Amino acid sequence: MYFAALLARTEDGWEASDTELDDVETLSDLTDLAREASVDEDTVLVFIEQEDAWFGVVRVDGEEDPRIYVSNASAAARSSYGEILLTDELLGREPGAEDSIAALEELVGLDGTEDGDTETVGPSTLEDDDEPDPDAVPAGPLGDTGVLSDLGLAEAELLMLRTDALAEIADALGAAEVLETVR
């Protein structure tokens, strides 16, 4: 079960709205959705939560690039909404690296031979357990831990949140009541 909400900062405080993510396929789509909720290009926070498995916060300030924090990257990677937040940049990968890897795997079979070859090649580095998997998603928090520090939630506090995290974040921001109206 997912919960998603937008918190838009206004001169009168925070305004909350629940949001459907059915039409959101990319981080760019999510950022556009947040910008549409913005009043005078002020801060908008997008909260996404999957029960107690993980939560994510995306902060959009005007036309700046979004800032992202995910509480448990490996859990989020198994979620369609989490995959939206886990961009190549956030994971420290070269953009498009997955496409290149897939093309190479298609060209060279997993047995180390090129298509049509029957001759085996020497030991593969893919079997070397000492090499980290470049596509592995790290367990635990990932992203900008200071995403909310200027709004009242220190990095250390954000890292300690586990269950009911979005309510605790909203409380620290002074937006608990408005978030509760859309829950």
For each residue, the residues with C-beta under 8 A, 3 or more apart:
1: 50 51
2: 21 48 49 50 79 81
3: 18 47 48 49 166 183
4: 18 19 20 21 46 47 48 49 81
5: 16 17 18 19 46 47 166 179 182 183
6: 16 17 18 19 33 34 37 44 45 46 47
7: 14 15 16 44 45 47 170 173 175 178 179
8: 14 15 16 17 37 38 39 42 43 44 45
9: 13 14 39 42 43 44
10: 13 14 15 39 42
11: 39
12:
13: 9 10 174 175 178
14: 7 8 9 10 170 173 174 175 178 179
15: 7 8 10 39 178
16: 5 6 7 8 175 178 179 181 182
17: 5 6 8 37 182
18: 3 4 5 6 182 183
19: 4 5 6 33 46
20: 4 23
21: 2 4 24 30 48 81 84
22:
23: 20 29
24: 21 29 30 33 81 84
25: 29 84
26: 29 30 84
27: 30 31 58 66 68 84 85 87
28: 31 32
29: 23 24 25 26 32 33 84
30: 21 24 26 27 33 34 46 58 66 84 85
31: 27 28 34 35 58 60 66
32: 28 29 35 36
33: 6 19 24 29 30 36 37 46
34: 6 30 31 37 38 44 45 46 58 60 66
35: 31 32 38 41 44 60
36: 32 33
37: 6 8 17 33 34 44
38: 8 34 35 41 42 43 44 60 62
39: 8 9 10 11 15 42
40:
41: 35 38 61 62 63
42: 8 9 10 38 39 61 62
43: 8 9 38 59 60 61 151
44: 6 7 8 9 34 35 37 38 59 60 61
45: 6 7 8 34 57 58 59 60 148 173
46: 4 5 6 19 30 33 34 56 57 58 59 60
47: 3 4 5 6 7 55 56 57 166 169 179
48: 2 3 4 21 55 56 58 81 82 85
49: 2 3 4 54 55 56 165 166
50: 1 2 53 54 55 75 76 79 81 82
51: 1
52: 162 163
53: 50 72 75 79
54: 49 50 70 71 72 73 75 76 79 82
55: 47 48 49 50 70 71 161 165 166
56: 46 47 48 49 68 69 70 71 76 81 82 85
57: 45 46 47 68 69 147 148 169
58: 27 30 31 34 45 46 48 66 67 68 85
59: 43 44 45 46 66 67 68 144 147 148
60: 31 34 35 38 43 44 45 46 64 66
61: 41 42 43 44 64 67
62: 38 41 42
63: 41
64: 60 61
65:
66: 27 30 31 34 58 59 60
67: 58 59 61 143 144 147
68: 27 56 57 58 59 85 87 90 143 144 147
69: 56 57 141 142 143 144 145 147 148 158
70: 54 55 56 73 76 82 85 86 90 141 142 143
71: 54 55 56 76 141 161 162 165
72: 53 54 75 76 139 140 141
73: 54 70 76 77 82 86 91 137 138 139 140 141 142
74: 77 78 137 138 139 140
75: 50 53 54 72 78 79 82
76: 50 54 56 70 71 72 73 79 81 82 83 85 86 137
77: 73 74 82 83 86 137
78: 74 75 82
79: 2 50 53 54 75 76 82 83
80: 83 84
81: 2 4 21 24 48 50 56 76 84 85
82: 48 50 54 56 70 73 75 76 77 78 79 85 86
83: 76 77 79 80 86
84: 21 24 25 26 27 29 30 80 81
85: 27 30 48 56 58 68 70 76 81 82 90 143
86: 70 73 76 77 82 83 90 91 137 142
87: 27 68 90 91
88: 91 93 94 95 96 97 98
89: 92 93 95
90: 68 70 85 86 87 142 143
91: 73 86 87 88 137 142
92: 89
93: 88 89 97 98 134 135
94: 88 97
95: 88 89
96: 88 99 100
97: 88 93 94 100 101 134
98: 88 93 101 102 135
99: 96 102 103
100: 96 97 103 104
101: 97 98 104 105 135
102: 98 99 105 106
103: 99 100 106 107
104: 100 101 107 108
105: 101 102 108 110
106: 102 103
107: 103 104 114 115
108: 104 105 112 113 114
109: 112 113 114 115
110: 105 126
111: 120
112: 108 109 120 121 122 124
113: 108 109 117 118 119 120 121
114: 107 108 109 117
115: 107 109
116:
117: 113 114
118: 113
119: 113
120: 111 112 113
121: 112 113 124
122: 112
123: 127
124: 112 121 127 128
125: 128 131
126: 110 131
127: 123 124
128: 124 125 131
129:
130:
131: 125 126 128
132: 136
133: 136
134: 93 97
135: 93 98 101
136: 132 133
137: 73 74 76 77 86 91 142
138: 73 74 142
139: 72 73 74
140: 72 73 74
141: 69 70 71 72 73 145 159
142: 69 70 73 86 90 91 137 138
143: 67 68 69 70 85 90 147
144: 59 67 68 69 147
145: 69 141 155 158 159
146: 149 150 155
147: 57 59 67 68 69 143 144 158
148: 45 57 59 69 151 152 153 158 169 172 173
149: 146 153 154 155
150: 146
151: 43 148 172 173
152: 148 172 173 174
153: 148 149 157 158 169 172 173
154: 149 157 158
155: 145 146 149 158 159
156: 159 160
157: 153 154 160 161 172
158: 69 145 147 148 153 154 155 161 169
159: 141 145 155 156
160: 156 157
161: 55 71 157 158 165 168 169
162: 52 71 165
163: 52
164: 167 168
165: 49 55 71 161 162 168 169
166: 3 5 47 49 55 169 170 179
167: 164 170 171 176 179 180
168: 161 164 165 171 172
169: 47 57 148 153 158 161 165 166 172 173
170: 7 14 166 167 173 175 176 178 179 180
171: 167 168 174 175 176
172: 148 151 152 153 157 168 169
173: 7 14 45 148 151 152 153 169 170
174: 13 14 152 171
175: 7 13 14 16 170 171 178 179
176: 167 170 171 179 180
177: 180 181
178: 7 13 14 15 16 170 175 181 182
179: 5 7 14 16 47 166 167 170 175 176 182 183
180: 167 170 176 177 183
181: 16 177 178
182: 5 16 17 18 178 179
183: 3 5 18 179 180
